[in-house]
Amino acid sequence: MAQILVIGGSDAGISAALRAREVDPTTTVTMLVADAFPNYSICGLPFYLSGEVADWHQLAHRTLGDIESAGIRVRLNTRALAIDPDSHSVRVQTEGQTPETVPYDKLVIGTGAEPIRPPILGVDQPGVFLLHSMEDSFRVAAYLDTHQPQRALIIGAGYIGLEMADALRHCGLAVTVAEQAPAVLPTVDPAWGVRLGEHLTAHGIAVRTGVRIEGIARTGHSLHVTGSPRFAEDTDLVLVVVGVQPLTDLAREAGLALGLKGAIPVDRMMATALPDIYAAGDCVETYHRLLGAPTYLPLGTTAHKQGRVAGENAAGGDAHFAGSLGTQVVKVFDWAIARTGFRDHEAAAAGYQPQTVEFTAWDHKAYYPGAHELTVRMTGDRATGRLLGAQMMGHWQAAVAKRIDFFAMALYHQMTVAQCLEVDLSYTPPLGSPWDAVQMAAEHWLRVVRSGQSG
């Protein structure tokens, strides 16, 4: 009977374990979980802290009982200390117990990522939090409850930073967002980041961009935060959410050479360079479907897919990871902002001749009540007409997420912009138009390119 050992109980780890059991129900699958929260939604933490999700238990995709009923042995509060590829074993320690050695026939590394801790003086003092795990969220929730802060400063205006700005305003706090880049949400075009910053301001968020935070000092009951150029503000709570980095010490110490941003290189079967060892999720390089090469894209959707491939192959299968396009969406107050594929400068760096065109349309027929405007920035190749990417911004109830998924599917199949017009999409006046907004944007791109305009 094959012994499959999975290190990590989040997206990649649970997907690998479940798929291995599906492929070969006779295999023994053991999952090592460093904490007590297997298969919890880390992406849901802002909504728990805002109170929109009242009970943190609801963040569990599956209960421990659900996982164990699938035939998976779960060892909670158990850390992997070292991997020995030669003996096919892992040194582990369960909290409160002595270390032991666990053998494996196949190993899946799903150790994930950890938050980047920037070199800010005073970042470790009380009232300053990094937010990445369930324990992190409990610490923030306890501080909100016991100290009842009135002000919060968020360092970093990426997805989690903006979601937490929304969450803390929902809790009634005065919130400032400080971002080193020229605009918030640097994963979309700067002009859109500026528009989103204005939207944040309209909802009571103080937005400071182009700011590098350098120090946090306790002054009485407040935290005094300073940075350059010319930033100084007193606050009651600081959240540091400036991104993540792959957690790969175990892999490196086992003899694996690390790749981009310190992530583990894997092939399309999620196999590492060491025999019988697979890896998946935020700790690995990700094959980019447009680049045809690896990059680092730590996304929950990608981790689930990679974990499934790793688990199937660990159980004797022949699965391949199809690749990521970087498809993402975030809700900030009543807006949703999404992207997939390349932006203009990314396409140019990849060797294309990009043209990016912006277009605004209604999400459904304007005569039906409740219509919202959607703005699309579509990027295509001028030489071939191939679709290369899209960004979208609009009301969160205007199906922004599903419409960006249309572009993701088109990118997956290497469609041209013109071919987007041929797809048979649904229509009813309360939900869309005979030519959907995504197709109207495609038609506008074609007109601009044919006319030789700049967009």
C-alpha positions in Angstrom: 0.0 0.0 0.0 1.5 3.3 -1.1 2.2 5.9 1.5 1.7 9.5 0.4 2.7 12.3 2.8 1.5 15.9 2.3 3.1 18.8 4.1 0.6 21.6 4.4 -3.2 21.6 4.9 -4.3 24.7 2.9 -5.3 24.9 -0.7 -2.6 23.0 -2.4 -2.2 20.4 0.4 -5.9 19.5 0.7 -6.4 19.4 -3.0 -3.4 17.0 -3.4 -4.6 14.8 -0.6 -8.2 14.6 -1.8 -7.2 13.9 -5.4 -4.7 11.2 -4.4 -7.5 9.4 -2.6 -9.8 9.7 -5.6 -7.2 8.3 -8.0 -6.2 5.4 -5.7 -8.5 4.7 -2.8 -6.1 2.1 -1.5 -3.3 4.6 -0.9 -2.6 5.9 2.6 -2.6 9.7 2.7 -1.3 11.6 5.7 -1.5 15.4 5.8 0.7 17.4 8.2 -0.9 20.6 9.3 1.3 23.1 11.1 -1.7 24.7 12.9 -5.2 23.6 14.0 -7.0 24.9 10.9 -7.0 22.6 7.9 -8.6 23.8 4.7 -9.6 27.3 6.0 -10.2 30.2 3.7 -7.4 32.7 4.3 -8.9 34.8 1.6 -12.0 35.2 3.9 -10.1 36.8 6.8 -11.1 40.4 5.9 -14.7 39.4 5.9 -14.5 37.7 9.3 -12.7 40.7 10.8 -15.3 43.1 9.3 -18.1 41.1 11.0 -19.7 40.2 7.6 -18.8 36.6 8.4 -19.9 36.3 12.0 -18.3 33.0 12.9 -14.7 32.1 11.9 -15.7 28.5 11.7 -17.6 29.3 8.6 -14.3 30.0 6.8 -13.7 26.2 6.8 -14.1 24.9 3.2 -14.4 21.4 4.9 -14.5 20.4 8.5 -11.9 18.1 10.0 -14.6 15.3 9.9 -15.2 15.9 6.2 -11.5 15.5 5.4 -11.1 12.4 7.5 -14.2 10.8 6.0 -12.4 11.0 2.7 -9.8 8.6 4.1 -7.1 11.2 4.8 -5.2 11.0 8.1 -4.8 14.6 9.4 -2.2 15.4 11.9 -2.9 18.9 13.4 -0.3 21.1 15.1 2.4 19.1 13.4 5.4 20.6 11.8 7.8 19.1 9.3 11.3 19.7 10.6 13.4 18.1 7.8 13.0 16.1 4.6 15.5 13.3 3.9 15.1 12.4 0.2 17.6 9.5 0.5 15.6 7.6 3.1 12.2 8.8 1.8 11.3 10.2 5.2 10.3 13.4 7.0 11.3 14.4 10.5 8.1 15.8 12.2 7.1 17.1 15.5 3.6 17.3 16.9 3.1 20.1 19.5 3.9 18.8 23.0 5.5 15.6 21.7 9.0 14.4 20.8 10.1 14.5 17.2 9.6 11.4 15.1 10.4 10.1 11.6 7.5 9.5 9.1 8.3 7.5 6.0 6.8 8.2 2.5 6.7 6.6 -0.9 5.6 9.9 -2.5 5.8 13.4 -0.9 3.9 16.6 -1.7 5.2 19.9 -0.4 2.5 22.5 0.0 4.1 24.8 2.6 2.7 27.9 1.0 4.0 31.4 1.6 4.6 33.8 4.5 4.0 37.5 4.7 6.9 39.8 3.8 8.2 41.5 6.9 9.5 44.9 5.6 12.5 46.5 7.3 10.5 49.0 9.4 11.8 50.0 12.8 9.2 49.0 15.4 7.3 46.6 13.2 7.3 43.9 16.0 5.7 45.9 18.8 2.1 45.5 20.2 -0.6 46.9 17.9 1.3 46.1 14.7 0.1 43.0 12.9 0.9 41.0 9.8 -2.2 39.2 8.4 -1.9 35.9 6.7 -3.1 33.1 9.0 -6.0 32.2 11.2 -3.9 32.9 14.2 -3.1 36.3 12.8 -6.8 37.1 12.4 -7.5 36.0 16.0 -4.8 38.4 17.3 -6.3 41.3 15.2 -9.8 40.4 16.4 -8.8 40.3 20.0 -7.0 43.7 19.7 -10.1 45.2 18.1 -12.2 43.8 21.0 -10.0 44.7 23.9 -8.4 48.0 22.8 -11.3 49.3 20.7 -9.0 51.3 18.4 -10.5 54.3 16.6 -7.8 54.6 13.9 -6.0 52.2 11.7 -3.1 52.5 9.3 -2.7 49.9 6.6 0.8 49.5 5.0 0.3 48.1 1.5 -2.6 48.7 -1.0 -2.7 45.4 -2.8 -5.7 43.0 -2.6 -5.6 42.3 1.1 -4.7 45.8 2.0 -7.8 47.2 0.2 -10.1 44.5 1.5 -8.9 45.3 5.0 -9.4 49.0 4.5 -13.0 48.2 3.5 -13.3 45.8 6.5 -12.1 48.3 9.1 -14.2 51.1 7.7 -17.1 48.6 8.0 -16.1 48.4 11.7 -16.3 52.2 12.1 -12.5 53.0 12.2 -10.8 55.9 10.6 -8.5 54.3 8.1 -5.4 55.4 6.2 -3.8 53.4 3.5 -0.1 53.9 2.7 1.3 52.5 -0.5 4.9 52.8 -1.9 3.7 52.6 -5.5 2.4 55.7 -7.3 -1.2 54.3 -7.1 -3.2 51.8 -5.1 -3.6 48.2 -6.5 -0.4 48.1 -8.6 -1.6 44.9 -10.4 -3.8 47.1 -12.6 -2.9 50.1 -14.8 -1.9 53.2 -12.8 -4.8 55.3 -14.2 -7.2 52.8 -12.7 -5.3 52.7 -9.4 -5.8 56.5 -9.3 -9.5 56.1 -9.9 -9.7 53.4 -7.3 -7.9 55.7 -4.8 -10.5 58.4 -5.4 -13.2 55.8 -4.8 -11.5 54.9 -1.5 -11.4 58.6 -0.5 -15.1 59.0 -1.3 -15.7 56.2 1.3 -13.7 57.9 4.0 -10.3 56.3 3.5 -7.2 58.5 3.6 -5.0 57.4 0.7 -1.2 58.2 0.7 0.7 56.8 -2.3 4.4 57.1 -3.2 5.1 56.7 0.6 7.7 54.4 2.1 7.0 53.7 5.8 10.2 53.6 7.8 9.4 53.6 11.5 6.7 52.9 14.1 7.1 54.2 17.6 4.9 54.0 20.7 3.8 57.4 22.0 1.5 57.0 25.0 -1.6 55.2 23.8 -0.8 55.8 20.1 1.5 54.5 17.5 3.5 57.2 15.7 4.2 56.1 12.1 6.8 57.9 10.0 8.0 57.5 6.5 9.3 59.4 3.4 8.7 61.7 1.8 7.2 63.7 4.7 4.9 61.1 6.2 3.9 61.2 9.9 0.7 60.0 11.4 -0.6 58.8 14.8 -2.8 55.7 14.8 -4.1 53.0 17.1 -3.5 49.9 15.0 -1.1 49.1 12.1 -1.6 46.3 9.5 1.4 45.4 7.4 0.2 43.7 4.2 2.9 44.2 1.6 2.9 40.8 -0.1 4.1 37.3 0.5 7.2 35.2 -0.2 7.4 31.4 -0.7 8.0 29.4 2.4 10.7 27.0 1.1 13.3 26.5 3.8 12.4 22.8 4.1 12.8 22.3 0.3 16.1 24.2 0.2 17.5 22.2 3.2 16.5 19.0 1.5 18.7 19.9 -1.5 16.3 21.6 -3.9 17.7 24.6 -5.8 15.3 27.5 -5.6 14.1 29.6 -8.5 12.2 32.8 -9.0 11.7 34.8 -5.8 12.9 31.8 -3.8 10.1 29.5 -5.1 10.6 25.8 -5.8 11.0 25.0 -9.6 8.6 22.3 -10.7 7.7 20.8 -14.1 4.2 20.7 -15.6 3.4 17.5 -13.5 4.4 19.5 -10.4 7.4 17.2 -9.9 10.5 18.7 -8.3 14.1 17.8 -9.2 14.2 15.2 -6.3 12.7 11.7 -7.0 9.2 11.1 -5.7 8.8 14.7 -4.4 6.1 17.0 -5.8 5.3 20.5 -4.8 2.4 22.9 -5.4 0.8 26.2 -4.3 2.3 29.4 -3.1 5.7 27.8 -2.5 6.4 27.0 -6.2 7.0 28.6 -9.5 3.9 28.8 -11.7 3.8 28.0 -15.4 2.4 31.0 -17.1 0.2 30.0 -20.1 0.9 33.1 -22.1 4.6 33.4 -21.3 5.2 29.7 -21.8 7.6 30.0 -18.9 7.6 30.0 -15.1 6.7 33.0 -13.0 5.7 33.5 -9.4 1.9 33.9 -9.0 0.7 33.0 -5.5 -3.1 32.6 -6.0 -5.6 30.4 -4.2 -7.2 29.3 -7.5 -3.8 28.3 -8.9 -2.8 26.4 -5.7 -6.0 24.3 -5.8 -5.3 23.3 -9.4 -1.6 22.6 -8.8 -2.4 20.6 -5.7 -4.8 18.5 -7.7 -2.2 17.7 -10.3 0.4 16.9 -7.7 -1.9 14.6 -5.8 -3.0 12.7 -8.9 0.6 12.1 -10.0 1.7 11.1 -6.5 -1.0 8.4 -6.8 0.3 7.2 -10.1 -1.5 9.4 -12.5 -0.3 11.4 -15.5 -1.8 14.9 -15.0 -0.3 18.2 -16.3 -0.8 21.7 -15.0 -2.3 23.8 -17.8 -0.9 27.1 -16.6 -2.0 30.3 -14.9 -3.1 33.6 -16.5 -3.0 35.6 -13.3 -6.8 36.0 -13.3 -7.8 38.0 -10.2 -10.7 40.0 -8.8 -11.2 42.1 -5.7 -14.2 43.8 -4.2 -13.6 47.3 -2.6 -16.8 48.8 -1.2 -19.3 48.7 -4.1 -16.7 48.3 -6.9 -15.1 45.1 -8.3 -11.8 45.3 -10.1 -10.4 42.4 -12.1 -7.7 41.4 -14.5 -6.4 38.5 -16.5 -3.5 37.9 -18.8 -1.0 40.6 -19.8 -1.1 44.4 -19.3 0.4 46.5 -22.0 3.9 46.7 -20.6 3.9 43.0 -19.7 2.9 42.1 -23.3 5.6 44.3 -24.7 8.2 42.6 -22.4 7.1 39.2 -23.7 7.7 40.2 -27.3 4.3 41.2 -28.5 3.1 44.4 -30.2 0.4 45.3 -27.7 -2.5 47.8 -28.2 -4.5 48.6 -25.1 -8.0 50.1 -25.6 -10.5 51.3 -23.0 -14.2 51.0 -23.5 -17.3 51.7 -21.2 -20.6 50.0 -21.6 -23.7 49.1 -19.5 -23.7 45.8 -17.7 -27.3 45.2 -19.0 -29.9 47.1 -21.1 -30.0 50.7 -19.7 -33.8 50.8 -19.8 -34.0 48.0 -17.2 -33.6 49.5 -13.7 -30.3 49.1 -11.9 -27.9 49.2 -14.8 -24.3 49.9 -14.0 -21.4 51.1 -16.1 -18.6 48.6 -16.8 -15.2 49.8 -18.0 -12.9 47.4 -19.9 -9.3 47.8 -20.8 -8.5 45.2 -23.5 -5.0 44.4 -24.6 -4.3 42.6 -27.9 -1.5 42.1 -30.4 -1.6 44.6 -33.3 0.2 42.2 -35.6 -1.9 39.1 -35.1 -5.1 40.3 -33.4 -4.5 37.8 -30.6 -6.1 38.7 -27.3 -3.4 39.2 -24.7 -5.2 40.4 -21.6 -8.1 42.4 -20.0 -8.9 44.6 -17.0 -12.3 45.4 -15.8 -13.8 47.8 -13.3 -17.5 48.3 -12.3 -20.1 47.8 -9.7 -19.7 44.6 -7.7 -23.2 43.4 -8.7 -22.4 43.9 -12.5 -20.9 40.4 -13.0 -17.4 41.8 -13.2 -15.9 38.5 -12.0 -17.8 36.3 -14.5 -17.0 38.7 -17.4 -13.3 38.7 -16.6 -13.7 34.9 -16.7 -14.9 35.2 -20.3 -11.6 36.8 -21.2 -9.7 34.2 -19.2 -11.3 31.4 -21.2 -10.6 33.2 -24.4 -6.9 33.6 -23.4 -6.8 29.9 -22.4 -7.8 29.0 -26.0 -5.5 31.6 -27.6 -8.4 33.3 -29.3 -8.1 36.5 -31.3 -10.1 39.6 -30.3 -12.2 39.1 -33.4 -13.1 35.6 -32.3 -14.6 37.0 -29.1 -17.4 38.4 -31.2 -18.3 35.0 -32.4 -19.0 33.4 -29.0 -22.7 32.7 -28.4 -23.4 34.4 -25.1 -26.7 34.6 -23.1 -29.0 37.6 -23.1 -31.9 39.0 -21.3 -32.5 42.7 -20.6 -32.1 42.6 -16.8 -28.7 40.8 -17.2 -27.0 41.8 -20.4 -27.3 43.0 -24.0 -27.6 41.2 -27.3 -23.9 42.2 -27.7 -22.5 41.8 -24.2 -20.2 44.4 -22.8 -17.2 42.2 -23.3 -18.0 41.8 -27.0 -18.7 45.5 -27.4 -15.2 46.1 -25.9 -13.7 43.7 -28.4 -15.5 45.4 -31.3 -14.2 48.8 -30.1 -10.6 47.4 -29.9 -10.9 46.2 -33.5 -12.1 49.6 -34.7 -9.3 51.4 -32.9 -6.6 49.1 -34.3 -8.1 49.3 -37.9 -8.1 53.1 -37.7 -4.6 53.3 -36.4 -5.7 55.3 -33.3 -3.8 55.0 -30.0 -6.8 53.9 -28.0 
